[in-house]
Amino acid sequence: MRDGMTAPRHVSVAQSCAVEASVAVADVASAVDPAGTAFVLVFVPNTLVLDDVARALGAQLGDVPVFGCTSAGQITQDGYTSDALLLMAFPKSRFRCASVLIEGLRPFSFSAIATAVEETQAGFRPCAGWNRLALLFTDGLSKQEDLLVSTLATVLPDIPVFGGSAGDGLDFAETFVLQDGRFHTDAAVLLMIETSLDVQGFSFDHFQPTGQQLIITRADPEERLVFEINGAPAAQEYARLVGCAREALSPEVFAENPILVHHEGNYFVRAVADATEDDALSFMAAIDDGVIMTLGCGEEMIDSLRTGLARESAAGERPDFILGFDCVLRRLEVEQKQLCRPVSEIFREARVLGFNTYGEQHRGVHMNQTFVGVAFFGPEDGKA
Amino acid sequence: MNLIDPDEPTDVRIARQERIIAALMRRADRRDEMNLSAYGAFQSAIELQAQVAAKTRDLEEVATELETVRGDRARTQRNLHDALSVMQEGFALFTDGHLNVCNQLFRTVLPDIAGEIVAGLTLDGYFDLMVRSRHLVSTDHKIHHPASQLKKTPDGAMAMSLMIELAGDIWYQLGLQRTSPDNVVLLLTEVTPIVRQNRSEKKTLIDQQADYLQAVFETMTSGVCTFSPQGTVMMQNRQFRQLLGVPLAELQPGTTLERLLAFMQAHGLVRDDAFLEIANWQQQLTQGGWLRRVRHGRGRMLDVQVNGLADGGFLVEVKDVTLESRATELLENRVLERTAELTRANERLTEQFEEKARVEEELRLAKERAEAAVSSKTRFLAAASHDLLQPINAAKLLISTLQEAAQGSHLLPMVDRLHRAFTSTEQLLHALLDISRLSSSDPDAVTPTEVDLGALMEGVFADQLPLSEFREVRLDVVPCRVVVRSDPVYLHRSVQNLVVNAIQYTEAGGRVLLGARRRGSKVVLEVRDTGIGIDHVDQKRIFEEFARAENAVFGTGMGLGLSVVDRTCRHLGHALSLRSAPGRGSVFSIELERAGNGTARADPATRGQGKADTAFDHTVLVIENDAEVLFATRQRLERWGARVLGVPSTPEACCTLDETGVVPDIVLADYHLDGDDTGLAAVAALRDGTGHHLPAILITADRSELLRRMAAREDVSVISKPVKLSRLRPLIDWAIQRHRGGGQGG
């Protein structure tokens, strides 16, 4: 254990920053007790060769189910880490799982997904007194997370779904999900979990709306491309509103100036991914023609992070660990503000383990620039 | 904030605005469509989120409330249990007819059913249990169908309340109360101490009462005996035994009435078979009581009163009424006697009454006869006076004429004597007639009027002067001017009688004084003489008819004069008194009422006589139906020097005047002429016939006021029979003179 922080008791965690895939896998596999492990989550940095990773995982972990995805960064026991291979082993004593691979997100087929998910659920007999949840890992460039998560909410009304979109560092080139020891693209993995631990899901961001409104006047919702904002070329208008030059638009700028959609007092972030040569803006969440959005501005990150992570069980206990899906744009902002160390400190203190995503799913909604967390609470004292 | 870059030119801005508007409108259109796009899903999802959040909040609120309510309810329940357990009464709450909650006390009141008193027990079920319990001895009401009875009572009212007696002299009061439409409360309160205390108090009271009653019983003056509803003796007092003569042994409690009656009959204590018959007793009792008086064997009378008592028994009261009954008998006897007496008295009275009626009848008859006699007497008198007076009138006139003719002849003394004798006869006759008239009860006998007393006295004086001169007695009259109320004729006669008496009973040389004096409102007329007087013994007697004083000289006066005076005064209410002393004289006085201011009607006949020396050469028409009187009158008048025409009736008078054409100076008419003819009619006819208002004098024996008035109305003077010649001549003179004087009235 690093820095004197106690390790989670109900999950085994290992990480490796080795450049070589097989070495990295070998490093992390030592933490796995194949017999006692129900399943393993692996978050892969985009520096590793995926085929190698897959092969190594199959060799090292054998029959243990491995799920995961590529990431835009990792949150390890050191906090924010880059290029680390993170492995989490969930013991059989506390966990059970069933998984569905959803292939072919484009074109989106509601019925196929529904059928597959229902079948899997029917086969996954519930255990009395254990809690159910589902984790979703999606191809972060599929642009189908909104539909997917909405569908899953419909199909699994009683199971909360938490998810993160697979990332590709900051390249935004290719993203993969891992299931059955193989990496898939244009796919999503739905992992249904049953645990005897108490579970709390949550999410938060640190943005408030400004008064500035943006109306999408021409867009391609399928591609999440906005061509015109307020009747003017999107990128230019965004630059004007944000108050910087068109040429200065960068992911950092995007990160600090998200666009919010408002509904009944709640604001949902629509993050800007990129500005194209045609002055169009590509978004990382669903947008639509004629939507009125608000320009958002960020608040203080540290406090909001600390507050957001302060989860307590019914008995007032701190979580044993938190599985975190942290948007890459948040990381960018943190790094820009050089708050990495305090943020990492906070992560370590809260025992947050997870990865940086290209999008987050929670409560049937696909979001951006949000931290989605699943807190696992240990049972009453005395039980290991 | 500005949607459009203000730096852009206007047209650009306008274009941009247009695009904004268009975009918004497109969106608005799409809103209602089923949106299967990613954004649509997103929107649905966030919509759902918001709803779920709201519902979750509500659920949390409800959950909190529910927790609170549960907590409250639990608290309440605990409080209720605590309260119930400390209550000293048994408490049970039945909700919707089933036992909801009760406390320990309630359960264990009847220990043998305690186990069955569980939640859900119905009200009727509880009562059934109670009734079946061995511990229950009695209740004061029958408990049945309490549920239905409860329905009838309004909320809050005590539906039922009954006393329950449990074994061991334990008492509870069970109260049922409906507190709300669903809830009924039963309360069991132990009242054992109260009941026991009540009982002992009652017992003490009853004992006291019993003692008191016994004392009262013993001291009562009537004999009292109470019987139970079965007819046996319960209580009796000494007086009862004594009065009936029944020993105590026969009146022990439990002795029946029959036995008692049998005893009384056997010992002959009561002799009244109906009384002794028990059936009668029963019958009378049902009729509500009996009061009977029986004779006790030992001579007492007893009142026996029997009355029913509330509990079905009866009370016999015996009173000794011997004295009473005796007194009653006595009273009754007395009453009978009195009644008999009264009856007899009544009979006597009836007889007397009848007798009296008879007597009255006889009296009435007698009165009628008397009245008849009187009226016949009056008629007789009237007739007699007229018939008697006519010849006397004639005789007087003739004697007067004879006297004048005998002047200077040797026959004169004889004629004088004749005159005097005749005068006496005349006076006697007048007196007789007066007495007769005065002694009758004819109210017209006297006619009070106003009389000039002075003139009357002068007249009497003038008339009696010759007599007084003859007897050589000095006669004086005191003049007076006073008017009195009396009958002029009778008064005149009375005064005349007194004066005559006075003259006759006075010796020669004596004095007679006639006078009157006032005495207050009265006038006293006095006739004083210095005569022989009348002694005390005779003063009473002399007023009687024909009585004479002893010292009267025989042959003087008449015996009737004073009688007339006496009767006159009695009739007229004048007080007549006499003062006299033998040898000294007498005073006769008559008290008269003074009359008003009216002038006395002067009786022309009483005016002072005129002398006979004036010429009397008048023509006189005399109407007189009596031939003798007519002759006598003619003779007299012709002697005086008048020329006389004499006729017997009015028609003849008229004829004569018509034939002769003579208008007489005066008419002298007798009132009573033949048939219906009257003197007044004659005068009227003559006046008519001659056309002159002839002076006239009516001659009549009728002295009634009525006639005088009639005459006065006709302006005819009246002179009464028998005619006083001394008055006649001056009257004729006066009448003629007056007529000639031109004066109409008289």
Interface residues (C-beta under 8 A of the other chain):
Chain A: F110 K143 Q144 D146 L147 V149 S150 T151 A153 T210 G211 Q212 Q213 L214 I215 I216 T217 R218 P221 E222 R224 E228 N230 G231 A232 E237 R240 V261 H263 E264 G265 N266 F268 A285 A286 I287 D288 D289 G290 V291 I292 R363 G364 V365 H366
Chain B: M1 L3 I4 D5 E8 A15 R16 Q17 E18 R19 I20 A22 A23 L24 M25 R26 R27 A28 R30 L36 S37 A38 Y39 G40 A41 F42 Q43 S44 A45 I46 E47 L48 Q49 A50 V52
